[in-house]
Amino acid sequence: MTAFSEPRPGIVEKAKALFGKQVEVIVRQEQKLIELVQNVVAKLSKVANNPKVQRFIQPIQIFIRMIKAHFRGEHRIALSTLGLIVLALVYFLSPVDFIPDFLGVLGFADDLSVVMAVYAKVKDEVEQFLEWERTQG
């Protein structure tokens, strides 16, 4: 796994300002989380072949697996981590963000920044999760 660090300081706080209330609602409702994951998977399938997007597909896939394992009760993550992961996924899905996605590769630059910043913030729990996954048969 490549080491990720926060590309721009403060980008997570800016994303929270945009989507914090929406994230609070989603985190508390399993059905909304399921819908979020389904929508993220659908968007990933549309952009997966774009080489400029490849860098943040793996962290998003890990986030999705973490959410699924959490709600199956197999591997619990902290509520604060769940909130940050949901924030990254909501931001990735939203066409309304700092740089609109309809601008193509440039439009994914801020999505990449938010995903990577969240990944850096929850890195310890991601590593614990990946270790847990390796031990599963």
Sequence and secondary structure as in RCSB ss.txt:
>XXXX:A:sequence
MTAFSEPRPGIVEKAKALFGKQVEVIVRQEQKLIELVQNVVAKLSKVANNPKVQRFIQPIQIFIRMIKAHFRGEH
RIALSTLGLIVLALVYFLSPVDFIPDFLGVLGFADDLSVVMAVYAKVKDEVEQFLEWERTQG
>XXXX:A:secstr
      SSTTHHHHHHHHHHHHHHHHHT HHHHHHHHHHHHHHHHHHTT TTTHHHHHHHHHHHHHHHHHHTTSS
   HHHHHHHHHHHHHHH SSSSS GGGGGGGGHHHHHHHHHHHHHTHHHHHHHHHHHHH  
